[in-house]
Amino acid sequence: MLVRANIERTKGGAIVQRTQCPTHDHFIGFVNANEATARIYDNGLTACYVNHTTRDLFAFCEGDVTIYDCPTRQELSRQIYAHSQYFINS
């Protein structure tokens, strides 16, 4: 039996998928495989990387992974700003 991820949408239209990842190192491998080269932040417990070409944002927090597939550059910018404000300023 396959388990489907719960798929949500942001107000800006980004598709949000949530999953889990056992370690930060596994997350980095996942990010590299998805060619997300722009690092927003990464302290080993929380991390956020972006692939500007595909407009995908990958966030990691203590084993939880959230993937944002943004329909526009503006929505991607909103997501980057929201994540950086929350995690960098926390």
PDB file of N, CA, C and O in Angstrom:
ATOM      1  N   MET A   1       0.835  -1.175   0.000  1.00  0.00           N
ATOM      2  CA  MET A   1       0.000   0.000   0.000  1.00  0.00           C
ATOM      3  C   MET A   1       0.883   1.242   0.000  1.00  0.00           C
ATOM      4  O   MET A   1       1.811   1.332   0.803  1.00  0.00           O
ATOM      5  N   LEU A   2       0.616   2.191  -0.874  1.00  0.00           N
ATOM      6  CA  LEU A   2       1.367   3.430  -0.956  1.00  0.00           C
ATOM      7  C   LEU A   2       0.756   4.473  -0.041  1.00  0.00           C
ATOM      8  O   LEU A   2      -0.465   4.578   0.081  1.00  0.00           O
ATOM      9  N   VAL A   3       1.611   5.233   0.591  1.00  0.00           N
ATOM     10  CA  VAL A   3       1.148   6.328   1.431  1.00  0.00           C
ATOM     11  C   VAL A   3       1.305   7.612   0.634  1.00  0.00           C
ATOM     12  O   VAL A   3       2.398   7.926   0.162  1.00  0.00           O
ATOM     13  N   ARG A   4       0.231   8.341   0.488  1.00  0.00           N
ATOM     14  CA  ARG A   4       0.292   9.597  -0.260  1.00  0.00           C
ATOM     15  C   ARG A   4       0.564  10.750   0.681  1.00  0.00           C
ATOM     16  O   ARG A   4       0.063  10.793   1.804  1.00  0.00           O
ATOM     17  N   ALA A   5       1.356  11.672   0.208  1.00  0.00           N
ATOM     18  CA  ALA A   5       1.640  12.869   1.000  1.00  0.00           C
ATOM     19  C   ALA A   5       0.415  13.776   0.963  1.00  0.00           C
ATOM     20  O   ALA A   5      -0.298  13.842  -0.039  1.00  0.00           O
ATOM     21  N   ASN A   6       0.189  14.463   2.059  1.00  0.00           N
ATOM     22  CA  ASN A   6      -0.875  15.445   2.093  1.00  0.00           C
ATOM     23  C   ASN A   6      -0.420  16.655   1.289  1.00  0.00           C
ATOM     24  O   ASN A   6       0.615  17.250   1.589  1.00  0.00           O
ATOM     25  N   ILE A   7      -1.184  17.018   0.279  1.00  0.00           N
ATOM     26  CA  ILE A   7      -0.813  18.137  -0.572  1.00  0.00           C
ATOM     27  C   ILE A   7      -1.720  19.317  -0.250  1.00  0.00           C
ATOM     28  O   ILE A   7      -2.944  19.191  -0.209  1.00  0.00           O
ATOM     29  N   GLU A   8      -1.094  20.456  -0.025  1.00  0.00           N
ATOM     30  CA  GLU A   8      -1.813  21.684   0.305  1.00  0.00           C
ATOM     31  C   GLU A   8      -1.430  22.763  -0.708  1.00  0.00           C
ATOM     32  O   GLU A   8      -0.536  22.569  -1.532  1.00  0.00           O
ATOM     33  N   ARG A   9      -2.114  23.892  -0.634  1.00  0.00           N
ATOM     34  CA  ARG A   9      -1.757  25.065  -1.435  1.00  0.00           C
ATOM     35  C   ARG A   9      -1.682  26.288  -0.533  1.00  0.00           C
ATOM     36  O   ARG A   9      -2.476  26.450   0.393  1.00  0.00           O
ATOM     37  N   THR A  10      -0.706  27.145  -0.827  1.00  0.00           N
ATOM     38  CA  THR A  10      -0.617  28.405  -0.111  1.00  0.00           C
ATOM     39  C   THR A  10      -1.594  29.391  -0.743  1.00  0.00           C
ATOM     40  O   THR A  10      -2.147  29.123  -1.810  1.00  0.00           O
ATOM     41  N   LYS A  11      -1.804  30.520  -0.094  1.00  0.00           N
ATOM     42  CA  LYS A  11      -2.676  31.563  -0.667  1.00  0.00           C
ATOM     43  C   LYS A  11      -2.136  32.058  -1.998  1.00  0.00           C
ATOM     44  O   LYS A  11      -2.902  32.483  -2.863  1.00  0.00           O
ATOM     45  N   GLY A  12      -0.825  32.005  -2.162  1.00  0.00           N
ATOM     46  CA  GLY A  12      -0.182  32.445  -3.401  1.00  0.00           C
ATOM     47  C   GLY A  12      -0.150  31.387  -4.483  1.00  0.00           C
ATOM     48  O   GLY A  12       0.373  31.635  -5.569  1.00  0.00           O
ATOM     49  N   GLY A  13      -0.705  30.192  -4.208  1.00  0.00           N
ATOM     50  CA  GLY A  13      -0.789  29.150  -5.222  1.00  0.00           C
ATOM     51  C   GLY A  13       0.314  28.116  -5.224  1.00  0.00           C
ATOM     52  O   GLY A  13       0.325  27.238  -6.087  1.00  0.00           O
ATOM     53  N   ALA A  14       1.248  28.191  -4.282  1.00  0.00           N
ATOM     54  CA  ALA A  14       2.323  27.196  -4.233  1.00  0.00           C
ATOM     55  C   ALA A  14       1.765  25.856  -3.751  1.00  0.00           C
ATOM     56  O   ALA A  14       0.938  25.808  -2.840  1.00  0.00           O
ATOM     57  N   ILE A  15       2.220  24.788  -4.364  1.00  0.00           N
ATOM     58  CA  ILE A  15       1.856  23.441  -3.928  1.00  0.00           C
ATOM     59  C   ILE A  15       2.820  23.053  -2.810  1.00  0.00           C
ATOM     60  O   ILE A  15       4.037  23.157  -2.965  1.00  0.00           O
ATOM     61  N   VAL A  16       2.272  22.609  -1.691  1.00  0.00           N
ATOM     62  CA  VAL A  16       3.073  22.264  -0.519  1.00  0.00           C
ATOM     63  C   VAL A  16       2.958  20.766  -0.256  1.00  0.00           C
ATOM     64  O   VAL A  16       1.856  20.229  -0.143  1.00  0.00           O
ATOM     65  N   GLN A  17       4.097  20.104  -0.161  1.00  0.00           N
ATOM     66  CA  GLN A  17       4.136  18.682   0.171  1.00  0.00           C
ATOM     67  C   GLN A  17       5.000  18.509   1.412  1.00  0.00           C
ATOM     68  O   GLN A  17       6.057  19.126   1.543  1.00  0.00           O
ATOM     69  N   ARG A  18       4.535  17.668   2.308  1.00  0.00           N
ATOM     70  CA  ARG A  18       5.276  17.420   3.548  1.00  0.00           C
ATOM     71  C   ARG A  18       5.676  15.954   3.611  1.00  0.00           C
ATOM     72  O   ARG A  18       4.909  15.063   3.246  1.00  0.00           O
ATOM     73  N   THR A  19       6.896  15.729   4.082  1.00  0.00           N
ATOM     74  CA  THR A  19       7.398  14.376   4.235  1.00  0.00           C
ATOM     75  C   THR A  19       8.420  14.382   5.368  1.00  0.00           C
ATOM     76  O   THR A  19       8.587  15.390   6.055  1.00  0.00           O
ATOM     77  N   GLN A  20       9.094  13.270   5.560  1.00  0.00           N
ATOM     78  CA  GLN A  20      10.109  13.181   6.603  1.00  0.00           C
ATOM     79  C   GLN A  20      11.427  12.722   6.010  1.00  0.00           C
ATOM     80  O   GLN A  20      11.470  12.066   4.970  1.00  0.00           O
ATOM     81  N   CYS A  21      12.491  13.080   6.691  1.00  0.00           N
ATOM     82  CA  CYS A  21      13.835  12.730   6.274  1.00  0.00           C
ATOM     83  C   CYS A  21      14.612  12.376   7.548  1.00  0.00           C
ATOM     84  O   CYS A  21      14.562  13.134   8.517  1.00  0.00           O
ATOM     85  N   PRO A  22      15.319  11.258   7.574  1.00  0.00           N
ATOM     86  CA  PRO A  22      15.928  10.803   8.822  1.00  0.00           C
ATOM     87  C   PRO A  22      17.001  11.726   9.395  1.00  0.00           C
ATOM     88  O   PRO A  22      17.106  11.866  10.613  1.00  0.00           O
ATOM     89  N   THR A  23      17.791  12.351   8.539  1.00  0.00           N
ATOM     90  CA  THR A  23      18.888  13.181   9.046  1.00  0.00           C
ATOM     91  C   THR A  23      19.105  14.392   8.151  1.00  0.00           C
ATOM     92  O   THR A  23      18.615  14.457   7.023  1.00  0.00           O
ATOM     93  N   HIS A  24      19.839  15.331   8.678  1.00  0.00           N
ATOM     94  CA  HIS A  24      20.220  16.512   7.905  1.00  0.00           C
ATOM     95  C   HIS A  24      21.045  16.107   6.683  1.00  0.00           C
ATOM     96  O   HIS A  24      20.868  16.675   5.605  1.00  0.00           O
ATOM     97  N   ASP A  25      21.938  15.138   6.838  1.00  0.00           N
ATOM     98  CA  ASP A  25      22.772  14.683   5.711  1.00  0.00           C
ATOM     99  C   ASP A  25      21.914  14.104   4.582  1.00  0.00           C
ATOM    100  O   ASP A  25      22.195  14.338   3.407  1.00  0.00           O
ATOM    101  N   HIS A  26      20.869  13.348   4.938  1.00  0.00           N
ATOM    102  CA  HIS A  26      19.959  12.834   3.910  1.00  0.00           C
ATOM    103  C   HIS A  26      19.238  13.982   3.202  1.00  0.00           C
ATOM    104  O   HIS A  26      19.042  13.952   1.987  1.00  0.00           O
ATOM    105  N   PHE A  27      18.851  14.985   3.973  1.00  0.00           N
ATOM    106  CA  PHE A  27      18.196  16.147   3.385  1.00  0.00           C
ATOM    107  C   PHE A  27      19.119  16.843   2.387  1.00  0.00           C
ATOM    108  O   PHE A  27      18.681  17.225   1.302  1.00  0.00           O
ATOM    109  N   ILE A  28      20.387  17.009   2.746  1.00  0.00           N
ATOM    110  CA  ILE A  28      21.343  17.655   1.839  1.00  0.00           C
ATOM    111  C   ILE A  28      21.489  16.838   0.554  1.00  0.00           C
ATOM    112  O   ILE A  28      21.580  17.411  -0.532  1.00  0.00           O
ATOM    113  N   GLY A  29      21.512  15.517   0.664  1.00  0.00           N
ATOM    114  CA  GLY A  29      21.548  14.673  -0.531  1.00  0.00           C
ATOM    115  C   GLY A  29      20.313  14.884  -1.394  1.00  0.00           C
ATOM    116  O   GLY A  29      20.410  14.942  -2.620  1.00  0.00           O
ATOM    117  N   PHE A  30      19.153  14.998  -0.759  1.00  0.00           N
ATOM    118  CA  PHE A  30      17.898  15.247  -1.473  1.00  0.00           C
ATOM    119  C   PHE A  30      17.937  16.610  -2.165  1.00  0.00           C
ATOM    120  O   PHE A  30      17.530  16.741  -3.320  1.00  0.00           O
ATOM    121  N   VAL A  31      18.423  17.608  -1.456  1.00  0.00           N
ATOM    122  CA  VAL A  31      18.521  18.965  -2.010  1.00  0.00           C
ATOM    123  C   VAL A  31      19.467  18.965  -3.216  1.00  0.00           C
ATOM    124  O   VAL A  31      19.157  19.559  -4.248  1.00  0.00           O
ATOM    125  N   ASN A  32      20.610  18.304  -3.085  1.00  0.00           N
ATOM    126  CA  ASN A  32      21.570  18.240  -4.190  1.00  0.00           C
ATOM    127  C   ASN A  32      20.983  17.515  -5.394  1.00  0.00           C
ATOM    128  O   ASN A  32      21.213  17.919  -6.533  1.00  0.00           O
ATOM    129  N   ALA A  33      20.230  16.450  -5.152  1.00  0.00           N
ATOM    130  CA  ALA A  33      19.603  15.710  -6.248  1.00  0.00           C
ATOM    131  C   ALA A  33      18.571  16.560  -6.973  1.00  0.00           C
ATOM    132  O   ALA A  33      18.311  16.352  -8.159  1.00  0.00           O
ATOM    133  N   ASN A  34      17.986  17.512  -6.268  1.00  0.00           N
ATOM    134  CA  ASN A  34      16.994  18.407  -6.870  1.00  0.00           C
ATOM    135  C   ASN A  34      17.605  19.735  -7.310  1.00  0.00           C
ATOM    136  O   ASN A  34      16.887  20.690  -7.604  1.00  0.00           O
ATOM    137  N   GLU A  35      18.926  19.786  -7.351  1.00  0.00           N
ATOM    138  CA  GLU A  35      19.690  20.924  -7.856  1.00  0.00           C
ATOM    139  C   GLU A  35      19.327  22.242  -7.184  1.00  0.00           C
ATOM    140  O   GLU A  35      19.318  23.291  -7.828  1.00  0.00           O
ATOM    141  N   ALA A  36      19.032  22.186  -5.899  1.00  0.00           N
ATOM    142  CA  ALA A  36      18.765  23.402  -5.138  1.00  0.00           C
ATOM    143  C   ALA A  36      20.089  23.946  -4.632  1.00  0.00           C
ATOM    144  O   ALA A  36      20.647  23.433  -3.662  1.00  0.00           O
ATOM    145  N   THR A  37      20.584  24.965  -5.274  1.00  0.00           N
ATOM    146  CA  THR A  37      21.923  25.457  -4.988  1.00  0.00           C
ATOM    147  C   THR A  37      21.948  26.714  -4.131  1.00  0.00           C
ATOM    148  O   THR A  37      22.990  27.054  -3.570  1.00  0.00           O
ATOM    149  N   ALA A  38      20.828  27.404  -4.021  1.00  0.00           N
ATOM    150  CA  ALA A  38      20.807  28.633  -3.225  1.00  0.00           C
ATOM    151  C   ALA A  38      20.448  28.295  -1.778  1.00  0.00           C
ATOM    152  O   ALA A  38      19.340  27.839  -1.496  1.00  0.00           O
ATOM    153  N   ARG A  39      21.382  28.521  -0.879  1.00  0.00           N
ATOM    154  CA  ARG A  39      21.146  28.263   0.538  1.00  0.00           C
ATOM    155  C   ARG A  39      20.599  29.532   1.178  1.00  0.00           C
ATOM    156  O   ARG A  39      21.210  30.598   1.093  1.00  0.00           O
ATOM    157  N   ILE A  40      19.447  29.405   1.817  1.00  0.00           N
ATOM    158  CA  ILE A  40      18.866  30.532   2.538  1.00  0.00           C
ATOM    159  C   ILE A  40      19.415  30.540   3.961  1.00  0.00           C
ATOM    160  O   ILE A  40      19.834  31.584   4.460  1.00  0.00           O
ATOM    161  N   TYR A  41      19.414  29.386   4.611  1.00  0.00           N
ATOM    162  CA  TYR A  41      20.025  29.217   5.919  1.00  0.00           C
ATOM    163  C   TYR A  41      20.239  27.733   6.150  1.00  0.00           C
ATOM    164  O   TYR A  41      19.582  26.900   5.527  1.00  0.00           O
ATOM    165  N   ASP A  42      21.149  27.407   7.037  1.00  0.00           N
ATOM    166  CA  ASP A  42      21.410  26.014   7.392  1.00  0.00           C
ATOM    167  C   ASP A  42      22.266  26.002   8.646  1.00  0.00           C
ATOM    168  O   ASP A  42      23.440  26.369   8.613  1.00  0.00           O
ATOM    169  N   ASN A  43      21.665  25.573   9.759  1.00  0.00           N
ATOM    170  CA  ASN A  43      22.425  25.499  11.001  1.00  0.00           C
ATOM    171  C   ASN A  43      22.582  24.054  11.484  1.00  0.00           C
ATOM    172  O   ASN A  43      23.001  23.819  12.617  1.00  0.00           O
ATOM    173  N   GLY A  44      22.244  23.089  10.624  1.00  0.00           N
ATOM    174  CA  GLY A  44      22.380  21.684  10.987  1.00  0.00           C
ATOM    175  C   GLY A  44      21.119  21.080  11.567  1.00  0.00           C
ATOM    176  O   GLY A  44      20.927  19.867  11.489  1.00  0.00           O
ATOM    177  N   LEU A  45      20.250  21.901  12.149  1.00  0.00           N
ATOM    178  CA  LEU A  45      18.956  21.427  12.659  1.00  0.00           C
ATOM    179  C   LEU A  45      17.810  21.897  11.784  1.00  0.00           C
ATOM    180  O   LEU A  45      16.828  21.180  11.588  1.00  0.00           O
ATOM    181  N   THR A  46      17.940  23.096  11.263  1.00  0.00           N
ATOM    182  CA  THR A  46      16.974  23.635  10.317  1.00  0.00           C
ATOM    183  C   THR A  46      17.732  24.112   9.097  1.00  0.00           C
ATOM    184  O   THR A  46      18.868  24.576   9.199  1.00  0.00           O
ATOM    185  N   ALA A  47      17.095  23.995   7.939  1.00  0.00           N
ATOM    186  CA  ALA A  47      17.757  24.403   6.709  1.00  0.00           C
ATOM    187  C   ALA A  47      16.719  24.770   5.662  1.00  0.00           C
ATOM    188  O   ALA A  47      15.585  24.292   5.692  1.00  0.00           O
ATOM    189  N   CYS A  48      17.125  25.623   4.741  1.00  0.00           N
ATOM    190  CA  CYS A  48      16.243  26.012   3.646  1.00  0.00           C
ATOM    191  C   CYS A  48      17.101  26.257   2.405  1.00  0.00           C
ATOM    192  O   CYS A  48      18.042  27.050   2.435  1.00  0.00           O
ATOM    193  N   TYR A  49      16.766  25.573   1.324  1.00  0.00           N
ATOM    194  CA  TYR A  49      17.475  25.692   0.058  1.00  0.00           C
ATOM    195  C   TYR A  49      16.469  25.938  -1.053  1.00  0.00           C
ATOM    196  O   TYR A  49      15.301  25.567  -0.940  1.00  0.00           O
ATOM    197  N   VAL A  50      16.934  26.568  -2.132  1.00  0.00           N
ATOM    198  CA  VAL A  50      16.043  26.947  -3.228  1.00  0.00           C
ATOM    199  C   VAL A  50      16.651  26.548  -4.566  1.00  0.00           C
ATOM    200  O   VAL A  50      17.856  26.674  -4.782  1.00  0.00           O
ATOM    201  N   ASN A  51      15.793  26.065  -5.460  1.00  0.00           N
ATOM    202  CA  ASN A  51      16.138  25.899  -6.870  1.00  0.00           C
ATOM    203  C   ASN A  51      15.363  26.980  -7.609  1.00  0.00           C
ATOM    204  O   ASN A  51      14.156  26.856  -7.815  1.00  0.00           O
ATOM    205  N   HIS A  52      16.063  28.047  -8.009  1.00  0.00           N
ATOM    206  CA  HIS A  52      15.396  29.176  -8.669  1.00  0.00           C
ATOM    207  C   HIS A  52      14.880  28.810 -10.056  1.00  0.00           C
ATOM    208  O   HIS A  52      13.905  29.399 -10.522  1.00  0.00           O
ATOM    209  N   THR A  53      15.508  27.861 -10.714  1.00  0.00           N
ATOM    210  CA  THR A  53      15.083  27.468 -12.058  1.00  0.00           C
ATOM    211  C   THR A  53      13.707  26.812 -12.033  1.00  0.00           C
ATOM    212  O   THR A  53      12.847  27.132 -12.854  1.00  0.00           O
ATOM    213  N   THR A  54      13.502  25.898 -11.096  1.00  0.00           N
ATOM    214  CA  THR A  54      12.208  25.201 -11.004  1.00  0.00           C
ATOM    215  C   THR A  54      11.257  25.878 -10.022  1.00  0.00           C
ATOM    216  O   THR A  54      10.107  25.460  -9.882  1.00  0.00           O
ATOM    217  N   ARG A  55      11.731  26.921  -9.343  1.00  0.00           N
ATOM    218  CA  ARG A  55      10.959  27.662  -8.329  1.00  0.00           C
ATOM    219  C   ARG A  55      10.505  26.751  -7.186  1.00  0.00           C
ATOM    220  O   ARG A  55       9.359  26.814  -6.739  1.00  0.00           O
ATOM    221  N   ASP A  56      11.426  25.905  -6.726  1.00  0.00           N
ATOM    222  CA  ASP A  56      11.155  25.006  -5.604  1.00  0.00           C
ATOM    223  C   ASP A  56      11.940  25.457  -4.380  1.00  0.00           C
ATOM    224  O   ASP A  56      13.108  25.831  -4.480  1.00  0.00           O
ATOM    225  N   LEU A  57      11.286  25.417  -3.231  1.00  0.00           N
ATOM    226  CA  LEU A  57      11.919  25.720  -1.956  1.00  0.00           C
ATOM    227  C   LEU A  57      11.830  24.469  -1.100  1.00  0.00           C
ATOM    228  O   LEU A  57      10.768  23.855  -0.996  1.00  0.00           O
ATOM    229  N   PHE A  58      12.953  24.088  -0.483  1.00  0.00           N
ATOM    230  CA  PHE A  58      13.037  22.882   0.335  1.00  0.00           C
ATOM    231  C   PHE A  58      13.405  23.293   1.756  1.00  0.00           C
ATOM    232  O   PHE A  58      14.469  23.870   1.982  1.00  0.00           O
ATOM    233  N   ALA A  59      12.532  22.999   2.706  1.00  0.00           N
ATOM    234  CA  ALA A  59      12.777  23.368   4.101  1.00  0.00           C
ATOM    235  C   ALA A  59      12.883  22.110   4.958  1.00  0.00           C
ATOM    236  O   ALA A  59      12.119  21.161   4.785  1.00  0.00           O
ATOM    237  N   PHE A  60      13.834  22.115   5.878  1.00  0.00           N
ATOM    238  CA  PHE A  60      14.081  20.991   6.778  1.00  0.00           C
ATOM    239  C   PHE A  60      14.062  21.498   8.201  1.00  0.00           C
ATOM    240  O   PHE A  60      14.699  22.504   8.512  1.00  0.00           O
ATOM    241  N   CYS A  61      13.334  20.809   9.075  1.00  0.00           N
ATOM    242  CA  CYS A  61      13.307  21.163  10.491  1.00  0.00           C
ATOM    243  C   CYS A  61      13.148  19.890  11.317  1.00  0.00           C
ATOM    244  O   CYS A  61      12.064  19.308  11.374  1.00  0.00           O
ATOM    245  N   GLU A  62      14.222  19.469  11.948  1.00  0.00           N
ATOM    246  CA  GLU A  62      14.233  18.314  12.847  1.00  0.00           C
ATOM    247  C   GLU A  62      13.554  17.072  12.253  1.00  0.00           C
ATOM    248  O   GLU A  62      12.727  16.435  12.906  1.00  0.00           O
ATOM    249  N   GLY A  63      13.907  16.744  11.028  1.00  0.00           N
ATOM    250  CA  GLY A  63      13.400  15.535  10.386  1.00  0.00           C
ATOM    251  C   GLY A  63      12.192  15.732   9.500  1.00  0.00           C
ATOM    252  O   GLY A  63      11.846  14.839   8.726  1.00  0.00           O
ATOM    253  N   ASP A  64      11.539  16.881   9.594  1.00  0.00           N
ATOM    254  CA  ASP A  64      10.397  17.170   8.737  1.00  0.00           C
ATOM    255  C   ASP A  64      10.860  17.968   7.528  1.00  0.00           C
ATOM    256  O   ASP A  64      11.619  18.928   7.658  1.00  0.00           O
ATOM    257  N   VAL A  65      10.397  17.561   6.353  1.00  0.00           N
ATOM    258  CA  VAL A  65      10.745  18.247   5.118  1.00  0.00           C
ATOM    259  C   VAL A  65       9.471  18.811   4.501  1.00  0.00           C
ATOM    260  O   VAL A  65       8.458  18.120   4.396  1.00  0.00           O
ATOM    261  N   THR A  66       9.536  20.067   4.098  1.00  0.00           N
ATOM    262  CA  THR A  66       8.428  20.703   3.401  1.00  0.00           C
ATOM    263  C   THR A  66       8.952  21.208   2.074  1.00  0.00           C
ATOM    264  O   THR A  66       9.977  21.886   2.008  1.00  0.00           O
ATOM    265  N   ILE A  67       8.228  20.865   1.014  1.00  0.00           N
ATOM    266  CA  ILE A  67       8.628  21.244  -0.339  1.00  0.00           C
ATOM    267  C   ILE A  67       7.558  22.182  -0.890  1.00  0.00           C
ATOM    268  O   ILE A  67       6.372  21.852  -0.893  1.00  0.00           O
ATOM    269  N   TYR A  68       7.988  23.348  -1.353  1.00  0.00           N
ATOM    270  CA  TYR A  68       7.088  24.335  -1.937  1.00  0.00           C
ATOM    271  C   TYR A  68       7.387  24.429  -3.429  1.00  0.00           C
ATOM    272  O   TYR A  68       8.504  24.764  -3.824  1.00  0.00           O
ATOM    273  N   ASP A  69       6.397  24.136  -4.248  1.00  0.00           N
ATOM    274  CA  ASP A  69       6.502  24.267  -5.702  1.00  0.00           C
ATOM    275  C   ASP A  69       5.743  25.532  -6.062  1.00  0.00           C
ATOM    276  O   ASP A  69       4.513  25.533  -6.126  1.00  0.00           O
ATOM    277  N   CYS A  70       6.483  26.609  -6.297  1.00  0.00           N
ATOM    278  CA  CYS A  70       5.875  27.928  -6.485  1.00  0.00           C
ATOM    279  C   CYS A  70       5.574  28.205  -7.954  1.00  0.00           C
ATOM    280  O   CYS A  70       6.422  27.974  -8.816  1.00  0.00           O
ATOM    281  N   PRO A  71       4.361  28.701  -8.247  1.00  0.00           N
ATOM    282  CA  PRO A  71       3.974  28.941  -9.638  1.00  0.00           C
ATOM    283  C   PRO A  71       4.625  30.180 -10.250  1.00  0.00           C
ATOM    284  O   PRO A  71       4.746  30.273 -11.472  1.00  0.00           O
ATOM    285  N   THR A  72       5.044  31.127  -9.419  1.00  0.00           N
ATOM    286  CA  THR A  72       5.639  32.370  -9.925  1.00  0.00           C
ATOM    287  C   THR A  72       6.878  32.725  -9.111  1.00  0.00           C
ATOM    288  O   THR A  72       7.084  32.207  -8.013  1.00  0.00           O
ATOM    289  N   ARG A  73       7.692  33.606  -9.658  1.00  0.00           N
ATOM    290  CA  ARG A  73       8.865  34.091  -8.937  1.00  0.00           C
ATOM    291  C   ARG A  73       8.450  34.908  -7.718  1.00  0.00           C
ATOM    292  O   ARG A  73       9.128  34.894  -6.691  1.00  0.00           O
ATOM    293  N   GLN A  74       7.331  35.619  -7.839  1.00  0.00           N
ATOM    294  CA  GLN A  74       6.847  36.419  -6.716  1.00  0.00           C
ATOM    295  C   GLN A  74       6.470  35.520  -5.538  1.00  0.00           C
ATOM    296  O   GLN A  74       6.795  35.838  -4.394  1.00  0.00           O
ATOM    297  N   GLU A  75       5.791  34.405  -5.801  1.00  0.00           N
ATOM    298  CA  GLU A  75       5.432  33.490  -4.715  1.00  0.00           C
ATOM    299  C   GLU A  75       6.681  32.856  -4.115  1.00  0.00           C
ATOM    300  O   GLU A  75       6.758  32.675  -2.900  1.00  0.00           O
ATOM    301  N   LEU A  76       7.653  32.521  -4.947  1.00  0.00           N
ATOM    302  CA  LEU A  76       8.910  31.984  -4.433  1.00  0.00           C
ATOM    303  C   LEU A  76       9.579  33.010  -3.521  1.00  0.00           C
ATOM    304  O   LEU A  76      10.060  32.657  -2.445  1.00  0.00           O
ATOM    305  N   SER A  77       9.613  34.257  -3.932  1.00  0.00           N
ATOM    306  CA  SER A  77      10.194  35.311  -3.107  1.00  0.00           C
ATOM    307  C   SER A  77       9.451  35.453  -1.786  1.00  0.00           C
ATOM    308  O   SER A  77      10.081  35.660  -0.749  1.00  0.00           O
ATOM    309  N   ARG A  78       8.129  35.346  -1.801  1.00  0.00           N
ATOM    310  CA  ARG A  78       7.345  35.416  -0.564  1.00  0.00           C
ATOM    311  C   ARG A  78       7.696  34.269   0.374  1.00  0.00           C
ATOM    312  O   ARG A  78       7.841  34.469   1.580  1.00  0.00           O
ATOM    313  N   GLN A  79       7.834  33.066  -0.181  1.00  0.00           N
ATOM    314  CA  GLN A  79       8.167  31.904   0.640  1.00  0.00           C
ATOM    315  C   GLN A  79       9.574  32.022   1.221  1.00  0.00           C
ATOM    316  O   GLN A  79       9.795  31.698   2.388  1.00  0.00           O
ATOM    317  N   ILE A  80      10.515  32.482   0.416  1.00  0.00           N
ATOM    318  CA  ILE A  80      11.888  32.671   0.903  1.00  0.00           C
ATOM    319  C   ILE A  80      11.889  33.687   2.041  1.00  0.00           C
ATOM    320  O   ILE A  80      12.518  33.465   3.076  1.00  0.00           O
ATOM    321  N   TYR A  81      11.193  34.790   1.851  1.00  0.00           N
ATOM    322  CA  TYR A  81      11.139  35.820   2.879  1.00  0.00           C
ATOM    323  C   TYR A  81      10.507  35.277   4.164  1.00  0.00           C
ATOM    324  O   TYR A  81      11.035  35.494   5.254  1.00  0.00           O
ATOM    325  N   ALA A  82       9.390  34.581   4.041  1.00  0.00           N
ATOM    326  CA  ALA A  82       8.697  34.043   5.210  1.00  0.00           C
ATOM    327  C   ALA A  82       9.581  33.066   5.972  1.00  0.00           C
ATOM    328  O   ALA A  82       9.639  33.116   7.201  1.00  0.00           O
ATOM    329  N   HIS A  83      10.269  32.178   5.261  1.00  0.00           N
ATOM    330  CA  HIS A  83      11.134  31.202   5.921  1.00  0.00           C
ATOM    331  C   HIS A  83      12.341  31.884   6.565  1.00  0.00           C
ATOM    332  O   HIS A  83      12.719  31.550   7.687  1.00  0.00           O
ATOM    333  N   SER A  84      12.931  32.819   5.869  1.00  0.00           N
ATOM    334  CA  SER A  84      14.109  33.481   6.437  1.00  0.00           C
ATOM    335  C   SER A  84      13.719  34.298   7.661  1.00  0.00           C
ATOM    336  O   SER A  84      14.472  34.321   8.635  1.00  0.00           O
ATOM    337  N   GLN A  85      12.592  34.957   7.647  1.00  0.00           N
ATOM    338  CA  GLN A  85      12.153  35.738   8.808  1.00  0.00           C
ATOM    339  C   GLN A  85      11.878  34.837  10.002  1.00  0.00           C
ATOM    340  O   GLN A  85      12.258  35.156  11.129  1.00  0.00           O
ATOM    341  N   TYR A  86      11.224  33.724   9.758  1.00  0.00           N
ATOM    342  CA  TYR A  86      10.867  32.832  10.858  1.00  0.00           C
ATOM    343  C   TYR A  86      12.088  32.146  11.480  1.00  0.00           C
ATOM    344  O   TYR A  86      12.259  32.161  12.699  1.00  0.00           O
ATOM    345  N   PHE A  87      12.930  31.548  10.642  1.00  0.00           N
ATOM    346  CA  PHE A  87      14.026  30.751  11.165  1.00  0.00           C
ATOM    347  C   PHE A  87      15.269  31.574  11.510  1.00  0.00           C
ATOM    348  O   PHE A  87      15.953  31.264  12.485  1.00  0.00           O
ATOM    349  N   ILE A  88      15.567  32.587  10.752  1.00  0.00           N
ATOM    350  CA  ILE A  88      16.755  33.372  11.039  1.00  0.00           C
ATOM    351  C   ILE A  88      16.526  34.260  12.262  1.00  0.00           C
ATOM    352  O   ILE A  88      17.435  34.460  13.068  1.00  0.00           O
ATOM    353  N   ASN A  89      15.330  34.783  12.396  1.00  0.00           N
ATOM    354  CA  ASN A  89      15.043  35.705  13.498  1.00  0.00           C
ATOM    355  C   ASN A  89      14.508  35.000  14.746  1.00  0.00           C
ATOM    356  O   ASN A  89      14.237  35.659  15.750  1.00  0.00           O
ATOM    357  N   SER A  90      14.354  33.682  14.702  1.00  0.00           N
ATOM    358  CA  SER A  90      13.843  32.959  15.888  1.00  0.00           C
ATOM    359  C   SER A  90      14.943  32.708  16.894  1.00  0.00           C
ATOM    360  O   SER A  90      14.696  32.115  17.944  1.00  0.00           O
TER     361      SER A  90
END
